[in-house]
Amino acid sequence: MESDQLIHMIHQRSRMLSNTLNDTLAPFGLSHAQYMIMYMLDTGGPATQAHMRKYLQVEAPTITRTIATMERNGWVEKRPGTDRRTQIIHLTSDTKQALPGIKEQVAEAEKRSLDQLSAREREALYSLLQKMTNERSLER
């Protein structure tokens, strides 16, 4: 395998999964970027934009625009933090009610996307991605 082939393959598969996720989320009026924020807030609790930016590895203007859109659409709300300059992003109660249905559709899309893999291969893929994520986060 060529040295850059793996990165190319992972990038292409990531784009395909993002497109699948966008198609799945379109009926809810969401994008994959918005869902990643919802997922983060659902699993990790309320967070600052700075924390979300670092976790999602995106630029500050990107997270600011995405949060603004989500706030306009009623998915998230900003609340004051302990520091006057900091705002904490929370899921709205409507989002918390809608989330189980959204997650169900995302799980179905994920299942379809991984259909060609055996259970053992899916576990190996998850384990390898987790290892890469953990090692990468140690570098930062």
C-alpha positions as CSV (number, residue, x, y, z in Angstrom):
1,M,0.0,0.0,0.0
2,E,1.3,3.5,-0.9
3,S,2.1,5.7,2.1
4,D,-0.7,8.2,1.4
5,Q,-3.3,5.7,0.3
6,L,-4.7,5.0,3.8
7,I,-5.2,8.7,4.4
8,H,-7.0,9.1,1.1
9,M,-9.2,6.1,1.7
10,I,-10.2,7.3,5.2
11,H,-10.9,10.8,3.9
12,Q,-13.1,9.4,1.1
13,R,-15.0,7.1,3.4
14,S,-15.4,10.0,5.9
15,R,-16.9,12.2,3.1
16,M,-19.3,9.3,2.1
17,L,-20.4,8.9,5.7
18,S,-20.9,12.6,6.1
19,N,-23.1,12.7,3.0
20,T,-25.1,9.7,4.3
21,L,-25.5,11.4,7.6
22,N,-26.6,14.6,5.9
23,D,-29.3,12.7,3.9
24,T,-30.5,11.0,7.1
25,L,-30.7,14.3,9.0
26,A,-32.3,16.4,6.3
27,P,-35.9,15.5,7.3
28,F,-35.0,16.9,10.8
29,G,-33.5,20.1,9.3
30,L,-30.1,19.2,10.6
31,S,-26.6,18.8,9.0
32,H,-23.9,16.3,10.1
33,A,-22.0,19.2,11.7
34,Q,-25.0,20.2,13.8
35,Y,-25.5,16.6,14.8
36,M,-21.9,16.3,15.9
37,I,-22.5,19.2,18.3
38,M,-25.8,17.7,19.5
39,Y,-24.0,14.3,20.0
40,M,-21.2,16.0,22.0
41,L,-23.7,17.9,24.2
42,D,-25.9,14.9,24.7
43,T,-23.0,12.6,25.7
44,G,-20.8,15.1,27.5
45,G,-23.2,17.7,28.8
46,P,-23.2,21.5,28.3
47,A,-20.0,23.0,27.0
48,T,-18.3,26.2,25.9
49,Q,-17.8,27.0,22.3
50,A,-14.0,26.8,22.9
51,H,-14.3,23.3,24.3
52,M,-16.5,22.2,21.4
53,R,-14.1,23.7,18.9
54,K,-11.2,21.8,20.4
55,Y,-13.1,18.5,20.7
56,L,-14.5,18.7,17.1
57,Q,-11.2,20.1,15.7
58,V,-12.8,22.9,13.8
59,E,-12.0,26.6,13.5
60,A,-13.6,29.2,15.8
61,P,-15.7,30.9,13.0
62,T,-17.1,27.5,11.9
63,I,-18.3,26.6,15.4
64,T,-19.7,30.1,15.9
65,R,-21.7,29.9,12.7
66,T,-23.0,26.4,13.4
67,I,-24.0,27.3,17.0
68,A,-25.8,30.5,15.7
69,T,-27.8,28.5,13.2
70,M,-28.7,25.8,15.8
71,E,-29.7,28.5,18.3
72,R,-31.9,30.2,15.6
73,N,-33.5,26.8,14.9
74,G,-34.2,26.1,18.6
75,W,-31.7,23.2,18.9
76,V,-29.4,24.8,21.5
77,E,-29.4,27.7,23.8
78,K,-26.7,29.8,25.4
79,R,-26.5,30.4,29.1
80,P,-24.1,32.6,31.0
81,G,-21.1,30.8,32.4
82,T,-19.3,31.5,35.7
83,D,-17.1,34.0,33.8
84,R,-18.9,37.0,32.2
85,R,-17.1,36.4,28.9
86,T,-18.1,32.7,28.7
87,Q,-21.4,31.3,27.5
88,I,-22.3,27.6,28.0
89,I,-24.1,25.9,25.2
90,H,-27.0,23.6,26.2
91,L,-29.4,21.4,24.3
92,T,-33.0,22.8,24.5
93,S,-35.8,20.7,26.1
94,D,-37.3,20.3,22.6
95,T,-34.0,18.9,21.3
96,K,-33.8,16.4,24.2
97,Q,-37.3,15.2,23.3
98,A,-36.4,14.9,19.6
99,L,-33.0,13.3,20.1
100,P,-34.1,9.7,20.6
101,G,-35.9,9.7,17.2
102,I,-32.9,11.4,15.5
103,K,-30.4,9.0,17.1
104,E,-32.5,6.0,15.9
105,Q,-32.3,7.2,12.3
106,V,-28.6,7.8,12.6
107,A,-28.1,4.3,14.1
108,E,-30.0,2.8,11.1
109,A,-27.8,4.8,8.7
110,E,-24.7,3.6,10.5
111,K,-25.9,0.1,10.3
112,R,-26.5,0.3,6.6
113,S,-23.1,1.9,6.1
114,L,-21.3,-0.9,7.9
115,D,-23.5,-3.8,6.5
116,Q,-20.6,-5.2,4.5
117,L,-18.6,-5.8,7.6
118,S,-18.9,-8.7,10.0
119,A,-19.5,-8.1,13.7
120,R,-15.9,-8.9,14.3
121,E,-14.7,-6.5,11.6
122,R,-17.0,-3.7,13.0
123,E,-15.5,-4.3,16.5
124,A,-12.0,-4.2,15.1
125,L,-12.7,-1.0,13.2
126,Y,-14.2,0.7,16.3
127,S,-11.2,-0.5,18.4
128,L,-8.7,0.8,15.8
129,L,-10.4,4.2,15.4
130,Q,-10.7,4.5,19.2
131,K,-6.9,3.8,19.5
132,M,-6.1,6.4,16.8
133,T,-8.4,9.0,18.5
134,N,-6.9,8.4,22.0
135,E,-3.3,8.6,20.7
136,R,-4.1,11.7,18.7
137,S,-5.7,13.4,21.6
138,L,-2.5,12.8,23.7
139,E,-0.5,14.7,21.1
140,R,-2.5,17.9,21.5
